[in-house]
Amino acid sequence: MSFLSNLFKKEDKSVLGVDIGSSSLKVVQLRKEGGKAVLETYGELALGPYGGSEVGQATNLSAEQITETLKDLLREAKVTTTNCGVSIPFARSLLTLVRLPYRKDPKEQRTVIELEARKYIPVPVSEVQLDWFVVPEAEPAQFSEEESSRDAASKGETIEVLLVAVHNDELSLLQSIVAGAGLTASFYEIEIFSTIRAVVEDPVKPVMVMDVGAASTKTYVVEHGVVALSHAISAGSQDITRAISVSGNLSIARAEALKKEEGIRGAGALGNPELVFSRIFSEARRVLMQYETTHKKSVTSIVFTGGGGVTKELGTYAKEVFSIDVRVADPFAKTEAPAFMRQVLEEIGPEFAVAVGLALRKLREI
C-alpha cells in the first residue's frame, strides 16, 4: 500500500479514477487548478490476500469481496471525493474494426452500424451496451470526424468503424461494487481507452501499447487515438513472479518484491524472468508485424504499462529485443505533484496508467 495524502486541502472539484484489475485495485484522485491536473492522492491494494492468495496473483473474487477491498483502499488512501470514473476490463469487452457502408445522414449511419454489429457480437445486441468510433482517414488536426468520414466515403463509399461492446452483466457487477463503496460513477470505460489518454503522447502515429497485467499481457496498436489492432497474450507478471519463486524456493510475496527491486537481470539468477518476457515479446512482435504488413505502416514506438511494467530494467531489456523506440509509461507526468514524489511516481507509474487516464477524463466534466 502506498499513498500520498494531506499535502493539499480538500477541494469540492476533486475527481477519482478507479481501476478494478484482476490482481489489485488502484485509485488516483486529481483536482483541476489553473488548467492543470493536480495529484491529491493515490493508492493500491492487492486483491490476493482478500481471496486467500498472494500479492500479485490474479483473483476471482465476489462483488462483495471487491467492494470491501475498495472501501479499505478509499479509507487508507484518504480519498475525499465520491465522484469517479471506473474501468472495464479488456477481457470483459469486445473491440473489433469493421468497414461499413457510408451514409450521409447520421440516423441512417447509426442504423447501418447497429445492424452490422449483430454479425460480430456473439450475444443478442439487447444484452450489451454498444458504442462505436469512426476511424479518421486524415490527420485529426486538419479534419473533423465528420469531414474524415466524408473523405473516406468519397474514396469508396465506406468508413472504418471500431465497434465496442460490453455485456450488461459486467456493467451491473461494476455498478454494484461502486455503489457498495459509496461512490458515484458518471462513466465506465474500457481500460485501453483510459491507458491511451494517460500514456500515448502522439495520437496520430501508430504506437504499440503493451499492458503487462497479472494473468495476461494485452497488446494494442493505437493510431489516431483509436485501437487499430488488439491481442491478448496468455502470460503476465504473475508468471514471472512464479518463475522466481519456484527457482529460488521463495514465497510469492518475496519473489514479487525481488522482481521490482532487482529486475530482469538481477532476479534472473533465481528464476530467469527473461524466459517469460521472451515468450511475451515473441508474440508481441508477431502482432506488430501483422499490423505493419496489413496496414503497410511502421509502428513508431512501444509503451509498457501494467503491473509487469514496473519490473526493474524492463525498458532496457526491451530495447535490446525490439528495433524501435521503447519506453516505460509515466502517466503521472501529466499531473502536478511535489518534486520529492517524482521518482516514486515514475517507478510505480505503469501500474496506475488506467486510474490516471480515468481521472483525467473525469476532470473534463468539471
N, C-alpha and C positions, 0 to 999 in steps of 0.2 A: 504494500500500500504506500503510495506516495501522493503528496498533495501540497498545494500552495494555498495559504489562507491568511486571512486577517491583514493582508497587505493593502487592501483597498476598502473604502467604505461601501456599505451595501447600497446598491442602486436599483431603482424600480425598472430600469431599462436593461436589466441583465437577462441573458438567454442561455439555454443549456443544450448541448448536443449529447445524446445518449446512444452509445454504441453497444448493442447486445450481441456479443460474439459467442462462439462455441466454447471458448475456454475462459473468458473473462468478460466483465462489464467495465466500460470506460465512460467517463463523463468529462466534459470540458465546459466551463462557464465563462462567457465573454460578456462585455458590455461595450457599447459604442460611445466613443469620446473623441470629439473633434474629427469625426470621419474615420477614425481608426478603431480596430478591434482590440480591446484591452483584455488581457487574460486576468481573470479573477481567481479561479481555482480549477483544479483538475484532479482526477483520481481514478484508480483502477482497483478492482477486486477480482481475484481468481474464483472461478465457479467450482473448480475441482473439490476443494475442501467441503463445500456445501452438499456434494453428492458422493462423498466417500472416496474421492480420487485425489491425485496430487496436483499441485500448482502447475499450470502449463498444459494440462491434459484436457482434451475435448470432452464435453459432458452432454448429457441428455436429460436435463432437469425439468421438473414440472413448472408450470407457470407460477405456482405458489412459492416454490424454492427460489426462482429467479427474482420474484417480487421482493422476497425477504432480503436477498443479496443486494438488490438495488437500493432498498431502504437503508441498509447498513452503509453502502457506499455514499449515498447522499449525505448521511449524517457524518461520516468520517471525513469526507472532503469539504464539509461545511458549506454545502450548496445552499444558496439563499433565494433561488428563484424556482418557480414551478413551470415556467414557460419553456417548452422544449421542442426539438425535432428528434425523431427516432429512426435508427437504421433498420433496414430489412436485409436479412442475409441473402447473399447472391444465390446460395444453394436453394433458397425458397422462392426463387423468382424465375421468370423466363424472359430472355432477351434474344431477339432474332432480327436480322436485317433482311428486308424483302424489297423487291422492286415492284411497284404497283402503278396502275394507270393514273395519269394526272387528270384532275378535274378542277376547272377554274373556280367553280362555286364551292366554298368551304363546307357547306352542308352535304353536297354530293361527295366531296372528298372524304368526309368523315364516314359516310355510308359505305364507300368503297373499302376503306381501311377496316371498318368493323366486320364487313362480310369476309374479306380476305383473311382476317385474323383467325377466323374459325378453322382455317386449314392448318394453322401452325400451333394452336393451343390444344393440348391433349385432353382437356376437360371442357364442359359446356361454358360458353362465354359468360353466362349468368353467374358462374361460380368464381369469377375472378374480377379484379379491378384492372381495367385495360387502359394503357396510355401509349402514346407514340410520339416520335420526334422525326421531323423531316430532315434528312441529312443534307446540309448545304452543298451545292455544286460549285460554289465560288467562295472567295475569301469573305468571311463574315464582316470584315471591316468595310467591304465595298458594297455588299448586297444584304438586304434583309432576308429572312427565311422565305417570305412570300415571293420576293424577287428571285431568289435562288430556285424556288420551285418552278417559277415561270421559265427560268433559264433552262432547267432540266427538261421541262415539258417541251420547249421549242426544239430540243435536240432529238427527242424520241417519244414525246408524249407520255413519259413515265417519270416517277420520282422514287428515290430510295428512302425507305422508312424503317426506323428502328422501333419494333414492337416491344412493349414492356407489359408483362402481366404478373400479377401477384394474387395468389389464392385468398379468397375471403377468410378462410380458416386461419391463415397465418396472420392476417391483419387483426382478426378478433383476438388471437393469442397475445399479440403485442399490445393491443388496446387494454386488455385486462391487466397486464403487467404494469403498464404506465399508470392506469387508474388506481391500482392497488398500492402503488408507491406514492400516490398523492400528486402526480404530475399532470400537466395538461399539454398534449401534443397537438400542434397545428398541422403537422405533416409527418408522413412516414416515407422514407426514401431508400431505395436500393443502395447498398453500401458503396458500390463502384462510383456512383454519381457524386457522393459525398467526398470520396477519395480524390476524384478528378478535380473538384473545386479546391481541395486543400494542397495538392502536390504537383499538378501539371502547370508548368509555367507558360508554355507556348501551346495554346489550344488549337492551333492550326496544323502544325506539322505532326506526322504520325509518331506517337510515343507509346512504348510498351510499359504498362504498369504491372509489376509482379507483387502480388499481395500474399506474403508467406504466412498463412494462418496456421492454427494449431493442427488441424486434421488434414488440410489440403492447401494447395497453392493456386490462387486464381490469377490467370494471366489475361490481360486485356490490351488490345491495341486501340488507342484513342486518337481520333482525328477530327478536327473541327469541334472538339468538345463532345463528340459522340462516340460510343463504343462501336468500332468497326468490326471487331472480332473478339470473342471471349472463349476461354477454355479453362477447365479445372483439372489440376494435376493431383493425383491421389497420394501426395506426400507433403508433409508440412513440418513445422518446427518441433512438434512433439516426437516425430521420428528421429530428429537429430538428438533431442534430449534422451530418448530411449537408447540410442546407439552409445552415447557417452555413459549412461547409467549401467548398461549391461557389460560393456567392455571394462569399465573401471570399477565394477561392483559397488556402485554408488547409489544413494537414494535418488529418486526422480527430482526431488527438491534441490539436492546438491548439484546434480547434473544440469539442471536448468540454470542455476546460478553460475556454474562454470562456463556454460555456453556464452553467457553475457559478459562474464569477467575476462575470460581468456580468448574467446573467439574460435574461429575455424582452425587456425594453425596451433594455437595453444592447447585447445581441447582435443586436437586430432590425435595426440598420443594416447588418449584414453578411449576415444570412440570413432575417430576419423569421420567427423561430420562432413568432410569433403565428399565422401561417397554419396551421401544423401543429397547434398546440393548438386553434385554432378548429375544425378538422375533427374532432378528438377530442372536443372539448366539445359540438359539434353532435350527434354520435351519442350521447354520454352523456346529453344532455338528452332525446333520443328514448326511451332506455331508462328514464330516470327518469319520464317522462310515461306510458310504457306501464305501469309498476308502479302509479303513482298512479291511473290510470284503471281498471286491472283490480281492484286491491285497495281502491279508494276510501279511500286513506290518503295522507297527505303525508310525503314524505321530509324528515326534520328537519335533516340536515346532510350534508356531503360531506367525506371524509377522503382526502387524497392520500398514496400510498406509492409505493415502487419507485424505480428509478434516476432516472426523469424527475421524481420528486417533489423532488429536490434542486436543480432549476433555480431559480435565484435569482428572487425576486419572483413565483413561480408562484401562491402563495396570494393575493397582492394582485390579480393579473390575473383569477384565477378568481372572486374575489368580485364583480368587475365584470360577469361573464358570468352567473353563477347568482344567483338571488334568495333563496338560503337560506344558512345558516351554512356557511362553508368554512374548513378548517384543514389544515395540513400535519402529517402524523403525527410524533409524538415518542415512539417506543417505549421509548427509554432512560429516559424519565421514570418508568417502572415499575421502575427499578433504582436501587440506591445506587451513587454514583460520586463521585470527588473534585470539589469545586466548580469547580476550574480547568478541568475537562474538559467542563463542561456546555454551553458554547457550541458546541464542536466536535461533541459528541454530538447536539445539536439540529440542526445543519446536515446531518449525514450520516444522521440517524435514519431517514428514509423508505426508504433502501436496506437497512436492517437489520431492518425490521419482521418479516419471516418468521423470521430467525435468532433474534431476541429471543423471538418467540412460541413457537418450538420449545424454547428453553432454559427458558422459564417453565413449559411443560408438563412438561419433564423434571424440574424441581425438585420437582414434586408427587409424583414417585415416591419421593423421599427420605423 
